[in-house]
Amino acid sequence: MTFSLTAIGVSPGMAVGRAYILTETPVHISRRIIRAGEVQQEVQRFKLAVNQASQKLREIRDRIPASVPAEIASFIEANLLMMEDGALIDIPIRHIRQERCSAEWAIKRHRDALVEVFDQMNDPYLRTRKDDIDHVVSCIVRELQIKRGSNHKHQRLGGRIVVARDLSPAEVLNLKQQGMASFATERGGANSHAAILARSLSIPAVVGARGICRRLTQDERVVVDGTHGVISAAFEEPLLNQVRLHKRREKHRRTTLTRLRRQPAVTVDGYEITLMANIGSPADIPWINRSGAQGVGLFRTELLFLNPAKLPSEEQQYRIYRALVQRLNGKPLTIRTADLDAGVLGEQASTALEFNPNPVLGLRGIRYALSQREILSTQLRAIYRAARYGPVRILIPMVTTFEEVLLLKQIINEIISDCGSGDLRGDPRVPLGAMLEVPGAALLADAFAAEFDFLSIGTNDLIQYTLAADRLNDEVEYLYDPFHPSIMYLIEYIISAGRSLDKPVEICGELAGNPRAIRLLLALGLRIFSMHPSCVPEAKRIIHTTSVESLKPLVKRLQDTVLSAERSAVLDEINRSS
């Protein structure tokens, strides 16, 4: 008889294969004292393990497909920087030398001290940073164990279903590169990094499958249904027939999407829709061209600033932006100024944590940029210079007050004056946009529309700020509801504010590429979407089958529905023919 376990479907599709249970064998590290003559050798052993762990992570990073979101690449980069950070490496070396302890004990001791700091803050936002430390330390300890003679083989996973307690983005990438067909984990939520990555790589996946590691056996044949959130074992022929049917339909769907790529995005009732792409590096440009996107609606520039010891100069940024403009061949490029905070730039981390225990509500975005005017001015000068070579727009993150706007415009006017001639000449006609992701700013959208050339809605932060729910916190993720009436009303209000002043409004958050949200957003009045390039073909297919006017009564009903289960039913009705 078929055994099934309900989970959270985070990446649609079905896969069948043998289970590969990734058991977490806890490495017991006890304090081991070494002889005085072995201290330098132990330090070298530790440094070698760090270097080899870094090298393996770099290999994973270098093989990241263009379809992977920038925030995942950023995660890998952040882990690499952590391995190269003196604060993480120097202290264990000090322990080895002063206490004559093993490298394993030294890194474990330092890890425990760091985690204790995060635990005392009791802040969900910082939990992911604690997990980063755990992942980095685990990589180093694994290399130390390998060097001490532990068994280590490169596992080939062709067609396997990986079952694990949890997976980091680096592990998902590594397993995918080894041939993994699908995965199921006991922990995680729909908006975890692993889930976002699974969707980008089109890996059928489920998370939150409690007890799955002990309920399955190694090599047992299983089916993962990432669409409905089910993992099954001991199944019979009818379920296999469903998998085969799904694969045939998926093949037909992909053929249809390929045909649509070069066609304009137009609804059944004649509304022309603009589909743009979000990118995080120049390496994403070929993916844009393959997807049929009409330009870049969001270029996240944070990856340029991940090395705090060597911030990019104006000339370096200018060359990167100019190359992007030229490679887009006339398609617009929207450059978001770096959404940084003191933690990203590594400025006195302990002080930053002490005075900014909740960074998501702290000094970030335009707030931080205005406190570090030289970094902002350098980036703006580079953008204005690159705008000579093609259509460029500037997007300012985390706009909240009009005092910020006035100061920003003062800085821009100074830059335009300075870039007036010679090799530094810039284009003063660059459109300036505000990213509305703070509820207070959203409610003043009409006033901000009067000050900016366009508005862009950052739905990821807008949702978590409005509903007070961290999307990466498993305990409150159920509250992170993009279809909550308050979110729909805020989006509709911003769109209406822009329309009243003839200012374009677009959405660049993850909601823009969510297939269940596209028709809803069209009915709310959205005409410009910016999404991950991999989402563009499917969005175009949905648009081609949508009659906007016929959906408006259903959307009104959705906005008036306060219970989530009832909203889900109405949303199903909206998307029934898609």
WOQUI-V77777 format. One record per residue. N is the residue number from 1. RES is the residue in three letters. OMEGA is omega in whole degrees, 0 to 359 (none if undefined). BURIAL is 1 if it has 9 or more other ideal C-beta (glycine too) atoms within 8 Angstrom, else 0. Layout:
{{N/RES/OMEGA/BURIAL} {N/RES/OMEGA/BURIAL}}
This chain:
{{1/MET/182/0} {2/THR/174/1} {3/PHE/181/1} {4/SER/177/0} {5/LEU/180/1} {6/THR/180/0} {7/ALA/176/1} {8/ILE/177/1} {9/GLY/184/1} {10/VAL/178/1} {11/SER/189/1} {12/PRO/179/0} {13/GLY/179/1} {14/MET/178/1} {15/ALA/176/1} {16/VAL/180/1} {17/GLY/179/1} {18/ARG/181/1} {19/ALA/170/1} {20/TYR/185/1} {21/ILE/182/1} {22/LEU/184/1} {23/THR/177/0} {24/GLU/177/0} {25/THR/182/0} {26/PRO/178/0} {27/VAL/179/0} {28/HIS/180/0} {29/ILE/177/0} {30/SER/182/0} {31/ARG/180/0} {32/ARG/180/0} {33/ILE/180/0} {34/ILE/180/1} {35/ARG/183/0} {36/ALA/181/0} {37/GLY/182/0} {38/GLU/187/0} {39/VAL/183/1} {40/GLN/177/0} {41/GLN/179/0} {42/GLU/176/1} {43/VAL/180/1} {44/GLN/177/0} {45/ARG/178/1} {46/PHE/181/1} {47/LYS/179/1} {48/LEU/179/1} {49/ALA/178/1} {50/VAL/181/1} {51/ASN/182/0} {52/GLN/175/1} {53/ALA/178/1} {54/SER/181/1} {55/GLN/179/0} {56/LYS/179/1} {57/LEU/178/1} {58/ARG/178/1} {59/GLU/176/0} {60/ILE/181/1} {61/ARG/185/1} {62/ASP/179/0} {63/ARG/179/0} {64/ILE/178/1} {65/PRO/180/0} {66/ALA/183/0} {67/SER/184/1} {68/VAL/182/1} {69/PRO/182/1} {70/ALA/183/1} {71/GLU/177/1} {72/ILE/175/1} {73/ALA/178/1} {74/SER/178/1} {75/PHE/180/1} {76/ILE/179/1} {77/GLU/181/1} {78/ALA/177/1} {79/ASN/178/1} {80/LEU/179/1} {81/LEU/180/1} {82/MET/179/1} {83/MET/182/1} {84/GLU/183/0} {85/ASP/180/1} {86/GLY/182/0} {87/ALA/181/0} {88/LEU/186/1} {89/ILE/187/1} {90/ASP/184/0} {91/ILE/175/1} {92/PRO/178/1} {93/ILE/177/1} {94/ARG/178/0} {95/HIS/181/1} {96/ILE/184/1} {97/ARG/185/1} {98/GLN/186/0} {99/GLU/183/0} {100/ARG/179/1} {101/CYS/179/1} {102/SER/179/1} {103/ALA/180/1} {104/GLU/181/1} {105/TRP/182/1} {106/ALA/182/1} {107/ILE/178/1} {108/LYS/181/1} {109/ARG/180/1} {110/HIS/178/1} {111/ARG/181/1} {112/ASP/180/0} {113/ALA/179/0} {114/LEU/181/1} {115/VAL/179/1} {116/GLU/178/0} {117/VAL/180/1} {118/PHE/181/1} {119/ASP/181/0} {120/GLN/181/0} {121/MET/178/1} {122/ASN/183/0} {123/ASP/183/0} {124/PRO/182/1} {125/TYR/183/1} {126/LEU/181/1} {127/ARG/179/1} {128/THR/178/1} {129/ARG/175/1} {130/LYS/178/1} {131/ASP/177/1} {132/ASP/179/1} {133/ILE/179/1} {134/ASP/182/1} {135/HIS/181/1} {136/VAL/181/1} {137/VAL/179/1} {138/SER/179/0} {139/CYS/181/1} {140/ILE/180/1} {141/VAL/179/1} {142/ARG/179/1} {143/GLU/177/1} {144/LEU/180/1} {145/GLN/178/1} {146/ILE/182/0} {147/LYS/180/1} {148/ARG/172/0} {149/GLY/178/0} {150/SER/179/0} {151/ASN/179/0} {152/HIS/178/0} {153/LYS/175/0} {154/HIS/186/0} {155/GLN/173/0} {156/ARG/189/0} {157/LEU/183/1} {158/GLY/177/0} {159/GLY/182/0} {160/ARG/172/1} {161/ILE/181/1} {162/VAL/179/1} {163/VAL/185/1} {164/ALA/175/1} {165/ARG/178/0} {166/ASP/178/1} {167/LEU/173/1} {168/SER/177/1} {169/PRO/179/1} {170/ALA/179/1} {171/GLU/178/1} {172/VAL/179/1} {173/LEU/181/1} {174/ASN/180/1} {175/LEU/177/1} {176/LYS/179/1} {177/GLN/177/0} {178/GLN/174/1} {179/GLY/179/1} {180/MET/180/1} {181/ALA/186/1} {182/SER/174/1} {183/PHE/176/1} {184/ALA/180/1} {185/THR/179/1} {186/GLU/181/1} {187/ARG/175/0} {188/GLY/179/1} {189/GLY/185/1} {190/ALA/183/0} {191/ASN/176/1} {192/SER/180/1} {193/HIS/180/1} {194/ALA/179/1} {195/ALA/178/1} {196/ILE/180/1} {197/LEU/179/1} {198/ALA/179/1} {199/ARG/181/1} {200/SER/181/1} {201/LEU/181/1} {202/SER/176/0} {203/ILE/175/1} {204/PRO/185/1} {205/ALA/173/1} {206/VAL/176/1} {207/VAL/179/1} {208/GLY/179/1} {209/ALA/187/1} {210/ARG/176/0} {211/GLY/186/0} {212/ILE/182/1} {213/CYS/181/1} {214/ARG/182/0} {215/ARG/176/0} {216/LEU/176/1} {217/THR/180/0} {218/GLN/178/0} {219/ASP/176/0} {220/GLU/180/1} {221/ARG/183/0} {222/VAL/175/1} {223/VAL/175/1} {224/VAL/176/1} {225/ASP/182/1} {226/GLY/179/1} {227/THR/184/1} {228/HIS/177/0} {229/GLY/181/1} {230/VAL/171/1} {231/ILE/188/1} {232/SER/176/1} {233/ALA/182/1} {234/ALA/185/0} {235/PHE/182/1} {236/GLU/187/0} {237/GLU/181/0} {238/PRO/179/0} {239/LEU/176/1} {240/LEU/177/1} {241/ASN/177/0} {242/GLN/180/1} {243/VAL/180/1} {244/ARG/179/0} {245/LEU/179/0} {246/HIS/182/1} {247/LYS/178/1} {248/ARG/179/0} {249/ARG/180/0} {250/GLU/178/1} {251/LYS/178/0} {252/HIS/181/0} {253/ARG/180/1} {254/ARG/176/0} {255/THR/178/0} {256/THR/180/1} {257/LEU/179/1} {258/THR/179/0} {259/ARG/185/0} {260/LEU/190/1} {261/ARG/184/1} {262/ARG/179/0} {263/GLN/177/0} {264/PRO/179/0} {265/ALA/183/1} {266/VAL/180/1} {267/THR/179/1} {268/VAL/181/0} {269/ASP/166/0} {270/GLY/178/0} {271/TYR/178/1} {272/GLU/185/0} {273/ILE/176/1} {274/THR/179/1} {275/LEU/180/1} {276/MET/183/1} {277/ALA/171/1} {278/ASN/178/1} {279/ILE/180/1} {280/GLY/179/1} {281/SER/177/0} {282/PRO/180/0} {283/ALA/181/0} {284/ASP/186/1} {285/ILE/178/1} {286/PRO/180/0} {287/TRP/177/1} {288/ILE/182/1} {289/ASN/179/0} {290/ARG/185/0} {291/SER/184/1} {292/GLY/178/1} {293/ALA/186/1} {294/GLN/180/0} {295/GLY/181/1} {296/VAL/178/1} {297/GLY/179/1} {298/LEU/170/1} {299/PHE/179/1} {300/ARG/185/1} {301/THR/185/1} {302/GLU/182/1} {303/LEU/180/1} {304/LEU/188/1} {305/PHE/186/1} {306/LEU/177/1} {307/ASN/185/0} {308/PRO/181/1} {309/ALA/183/0} {310/LYS/179/0} {311/LEU/183/0} {312/PRO/178/0} {313/SER/177/0} {314/GLU/182/1} {315/GLU/179/0} {316/GLN/179/1} {317/GLN/180/1} {318/TYR/181/1} {319/ARG/178/0} {320/ILE/182/1} {321/TYR/179/1} {322/ARG/179/1} {323/ALA/178/1} {324/LEU/180/1} {325/VAL/183/1} {326/GLN/181/1} {327/ARG/179/0} {328/LEU/173/1} {329/ASN/175/0} {330/GLY/175/0} {331/LYS/184/1} {332/PRO/176/1} {333/LEU/177/1} {334/THR/182/1} {335/ILE/175/1} {336/ARG/175/1} {337/THR/191/1} {338/ALA/177/1} {339/ASP/187/1} {340/LEU/167/1} {341/ASP/183/1} {342/ALA/180/1} {343/GLY/180/1} {344/VAL/182/1} {345/LEU/173/1} {346/GLY/183/0} {347/GLU/177/1} {348/GLN/189/0} {349/ALA/183/1} {350/SER/178/0} {351/THR/180/0} {352/ALA/181/1} {353/LEU/182/1} {354/GLU/185/0} {355/PHE/181/0} {356/ASN/186/1} {357/PRO/179/0} {358/ASN/188/0} {359/PRO/182/1} {360/VAL/177/1} {361/LEU/187/0} {362/GLY/186/1} {363/LEU/181/1} {364/ARG/179/1} {365/GLY/181/1} {366/ILE/179/1} {367/ARG/180/1} {368/TYR/181/1} {369/ALA/180/1} {370/LEU/176/1} {371/SER/177/0} {372/GLN/191/1} {373/ARG/182/1} {374/GLU/177/0} {375/ILE/180/1} {376/LEU/183/1} {377/SER/179/1} {378/THR/181/1} {379/GLN/181/1} {380/LEU/179/1} {381/ARG/179/1} {382/ALA/180/1} {383/ILE/181/1} {384/TYR/178/1} {385/ARG/181/1} {386/ALA/183/1} {387/ALA/175/1} {388/ARG/190/0} {389/TYR/179/0} {390/GLY/183/1} {391/PRO/180/1} {392/VAL/173/1} {393/ARG/178/1} {394/ILE/179/1} {395/LEU/183/1} {396/ILE/183/1} {397/PRO/168/1} {398/MET/179/1} {399/VAL/184/1} {400/THR/185/1} {401/THR/180/0} {402/PHE/173/0} {403/GLU/176/0} {404/GLU/182/1} {405/VAL/181/1} {406/LEU/180/0} {407/LEU/178/1} {408/LEU/182/1} {409/LYS/176/0} {410/GLN/179/0} {411/ILE/181/1} {412/ILE/179/1} {413/ASN/178/0} {414/GLU/181/1} {415/ILE/179/1} {416/ILE/178/1} {417/SER/181/0} {418/ASP/183/0} {419/CYS/188/1} {420/GLY/186/0} {421/SER/175/0} {422/GLY/183/0} {423/ASP/182/0} {424/LEU/184/1} {425/ARG/178/1} {426/GLY/178/1} {427/ASP/184/0} {428/PRO/185/0} {429/ARG/182/0} {430/VAL/178/1} {431/PRO/182/0} {432/LEU/182/1} {433/GLY/177/1} {434/ALA/175/1} {435/MET/182/1} {436/LEU/181/1} {437/GLU/177/1} {438/VAL/182/1} {439/PRO/180/1} {440/GLY/177/0} {441/ALA/179/1} {442/ALA/181/1} {443/LEU/175/0} {444/LEU/185/0} {445/ALA/181/1} {446/ASP/180/1} {447/ALA/178/0} {448/PHE/178/1} {449/ALA/179/1} {450/ALA/184/0} {451/GLU/185/0} {452/PHE/180/1} {453/ASP/177/0} {454/PHE/179/1} {455/LEU/177/1} {456/SER/183/1} {457/ILE/176/1} {458/GLY/189/1} {459/THR/182/1} {460/ASN/180/1} {461/ASP/181/1} {462/LEU/181/1} {463/ILE/184/1} {464/GLN/177/1} {465/TYR/182/1} {466/THR/185/1} {467/LEU/179/1} {468/ALA/183/0} {469/ALA/177/1} {470/ASP/185/1} {471/ARG/179/1} {472/LEU/180/1} {473/ASN/183/1} {474/ASP/187/1} {475/GLU/181/0} {476/VAL/184/1} {477/GLU/180/1} {478/TYR/178/0} {479/LEU/181/0} {480/TYR/188/1} {481/ASP/181/1} {482/PRO/181/1} {483/PHE/175/1} {484/HIS/182/1} {485/PRO/181/1} {486/SER/180/0} {487/ILE/180/1} {488/MET/179/1} {489/TYR/179/1} {490/LEU/179/1} {491/ILE/180/1} {492/GLU/180/1} {493/TYR/180/1} {494/ILE/179/1} {495/ILE/180/1} {496/SER/179/1} {497/ALA/178/1} {498/GLY/181/1} {499/ARG/183/1} {500/SER/179/0} {501/LEU/180/1} {502/ASP/178/0} {503/LYS/180/1} {504/PRO/175/0} {505/VAL/179/1} {506/GLU/175/1} {507/ILE/180/1} {508/CYS/178/1} {509/GLY/184/1} {510/GLU/181/1} {511/LEU/182/1} {512/ALA/181/1} {513/GLY/179/1} {514/ASN/184/1} {515/PRO/180/1} {516/ARG/184/0} {517/ALA/190/1} {518/ILE/180/1} {519/ARG/178/1} {520/LEU/181/1} {521/LEU/176/1} {522/LEU/181/1} {523/ALA/177/1} {524/LEU/175/1} {525/GLY/181/0} {526/LEU/180/1} {527/ARG/179/1} {528/ILE/180/1} {529/PHE/171/1} {530/SER/190/1} {531/MET/175/1} {532/HIS/184/1} {533/PRO/182/1} {534/SER/182/1} {535/CYS/188/1} {536/VAL/182/1} {537/PRO/180/1} {538/GLU/177/1} {539/ALA/180/1} {540/LYS/178/1} {541/ARG/180/1} {542/ILE/180/1} {543/ILE/182/1} {544/HIS/182/1} {545/THR/186/0} {546/THR/170/1} {547/SER/188/0} {548/VAL/185/1} {549/GLU/182/0} {550/SER/182/0} {551/LEU/189/1} {552/LYS/176/1} {553/PRO/179/0} {554/LEU/181/1} {555/VAL/177/1} {556/LYS/178/0} {557/ARG/179/1} {558/LEU/180/1} {559/GLN/182/1} {560/ASP/183/0} {561/THR/186/1} {562/VAL/180/0} {563/LEU/187/0} {564/SER/180/0} {565/ALA/178/0} {566/GLU/178/1} {567/ARG/179/1} {568/SER/179/1} {569/ALA/178/0} {570/VAL/179/1} {571/LEU/175/1} {572/ASP/179/0} {573/GLU/179/0} {574/ILE/185/1} {575/ASN/189/1} {576/ARG/185/0} {577/SER/181/0} {578/SER/none/1}}
